[in-house]
Amino acid sequence: MSLTHRRNTRPVLVGDVVVGGRNKVIIQSMCTTKTQDVEATVAQIHELEEAGCQIVRVAVPDMEAALALKDIKAQISIPLVADIHFDYRLALQAIESGVDKIRINPGNIGRTDRVQKVVEACKAKNIPIRIGVNAGSLEKKFLKKYGYPTAMGMLESAREHVKILEDLDFHDIIISMKASNVELALAAYQLAAEEFDYPLHLGITESGPLFSGSIKSAAGMGALLSLGIGDTMRISLSADPVEEIKVAREVLKSFNLIDNAATLVSCPTCGRIEIDLIPIAAELEKYIANIKAPITVAILGCGVNGPGEAREADIGLAGGDGKGMLFKKGKIIKTVPEEVMLEEFKKEIDAMYKLYQET
Ligand code: SF4
């Protein structure tokens, strides 16, 4: 059984990546480097891409950063997003520099002629705009109306920004409704999903450091994905952004919403354990991290439940009694001594991945 993912969102093209209108969720992250440091930013984008990032965002706080985007864009292959607050001149320069999307709230740009200039520039280059509603920076009038950030206040804010763009006949819109409070984010995203057919970019913003932030993000985004909501996502962690990609991939695997990642099944171990499974599972987790194929790999620690579980995976290993039984597509392919079972298993994983790449 797989989830019914919201299919009716309007497809929006970000560079060569389609966001929305499909049953897959695009993974994004944001650079932590200074954007004007082109070398460091490009290096970080390459690392993120290698980890599975599909769209990358950079902060554009000033003109130096906006100008640097051109050099960055020339050296990367995934779509580049400029994150801009208020200043329409930075937006215009970012567009001129060749970015694939801008994140700016049109209602914060100011005069209508300035908004118009940005929208016309986006139209001319087929660049979408992400409206980023954030509970932490909700406009004063909505805070006054509701007393504090509420889902309805966030929806009303989104409505206003969307209307500005629609009135200018601009529809390449992506919307985010971020909050660090999971319940608030859930409510805001659900309201947005009911109201708009534009793709939604999911985020539990400022969710925290690697461990707690990953769990909080997974809880929030998992709840939304289980409702079929979300076309693109960013895990926001106080950590190396590569970790954000790893977490996002794990979340999407849980919902079968990613087709270029391998999944590891490993047993929790118990009193029946016959091999030193925990370090082996950790090593395998790292080993399969760069596999860009939907292969399920299983490692189980005894001959009681192990073989049954290992059979279910595409490729499995059940250890015990000084040996390891290797399974492929439900059948035992060989039994090897425990000392060499991990190396043998890795060879079989490599062979399966190679076959997948060739077919
Ligand atoms: Fe215990 Fe075996 Fe199950 Fe692992 S597979 S948890 S060792 S019974």
Boltz pocket constraint, residues with backbone or C-beta under 6 A from the ligand:
constraints:
  - pocket:
      binder: B
      contacts: [[A, 267], [A, 268], [A, 269], [A, 270], [A, 271], [A, 272], [A, 273], [A, 274], [A, 300], [A, 301], [A, 302], [A, 303], [A, 304], [A, 305], [A, 306]]
      max_distance: 6.0
